[in-house]
Amino acid sequence: MRTLIIGAAATALMATSAMAAITTIEFKRDTGETVVVTLDGAGGATLAEGAQTTYTYDADASKMCFATAEGDSCVVFETPSAEPKVGDSTRYTANDGAVGTATVTAITE
C-alpha cells in the first residue's frame, strides 16, 4: 500500500524549471486516502512521516515517477502548471489505476 501511496504522492503539477523551490503537495485519492509529499526541486522527496525517496519528472508526458524498493511508482497529471502557486490542483492517474487530485499546499524558496 505504501508503494501505491508514494506513487500517488508524485507531483508534477509544475514543470521542472519551476521546481527549484521546495514544494509541498497533498495527494488525495478518490477513495479518501491522503498523502503529503515535499519535493526539494533537486530530485528528492520526503513523505509527511519522514520517509525519503527520489523522483523524476518528464514534462512532455506530465509524468512523475518515484523510486521504491518494488520499482518505480508513477503518476500522470491532467493539467500541470508551468508557474505553480499555493492552491493549484489537478487530477492525476497513478500507474496502479488509482485516480485523485493533487493540490499544492506550500511553496518556499
GISULQUI-V988628 format. One record per pair of residues at least 4 apart in sequence whose ideal C-beta (glycine too) atoms are under 7 Angstrom apart, sorted by the first residue. I is the first residue (numbers start at 0). J is the second residue. Records with the same first field share a line. If there is no record, write none. Layout:
I->J ; J
This chain:
0->4
1->5
2->6 ; 67 ; 69 ; 72
3->7 ; 72 ; 93 ; 95 ; 97
4->8 ; 32 ; 34
5->46 ; 52 ; 65 ; 67 ; 72
6->65 ; 72 ; 73 ; 74 ; 93 ; 94 ; 95
7->26 ; 28 ; 34 ; 74 ; 93 ; 97 ; 99
8->26 ; 34 ; 36 ; 46
9->54 ; 63 ; 64 ; 65 ; 73 ; 74
10->24 ; 36 ; 38 ; 63 ; 101
11->56 ; 61 ; 62 ; 63 ; 76 ; 79
12->24 ; 76 ; 79 ; 80 ; 83 ; 87 ; 89 ; 101 ; 103
13->17 ; 18 ; 22 ; 79 ; 80 ; 81 ; 83
14->58 ; 79 ; 81
15->56 ; 58
17->81 ; 82 ; 83
18->22 ; 38 ; 40
19->40
20->40 ; 106 ; 107 ; 108
21->37 ; 39 ; 40 ; 107
22->38 ; 83 ; 103 ; 106
23->35 ; 37 ; 104 ; 105
24->36 ; 101 ; 102 ; 103 ; 104
25->33 ; 35 ; 102 ; 104
26->33 ; 34 ; 36 ; 99 ; 101
27->33 ; 99 ; 100
28->32 ; 97 ; 99
29->98 ; 99
34->46
35->47
36->44 ; 46
37->44 ; 45
38->44 ; 54
39->43
42->53 ; 54
43->51 ; 53
44->51 ; 52 ; 53 ; 54 ; 65
45->49 ; 51
46->50
52->65 ; 66 ; 67
53->66
54->63 ; 64 ; 65
55->64
56->63
57->62
60->75
61->75 ; 76 ; 79
62->73 ; 75
63->73 ; 74
64->71 ; 72 ; 73
65->71 ; 72
66->71
67->72
72->94
73->94
74->91 ; 92 ; 93
75->91 ; 92
76->89 ; 91 ; 101
77->89 ; 90 ; 91
78->89
79->89
80->87
83->87 ; 103 ; 106
84->103 ; 106
85->103 ; 104 ; 105 ; 106
86->103
87->103
88->100 ; 101 ; 102
89->101
90->98 ; 100
91->98 ; 99 ; 101
92->98
93->97
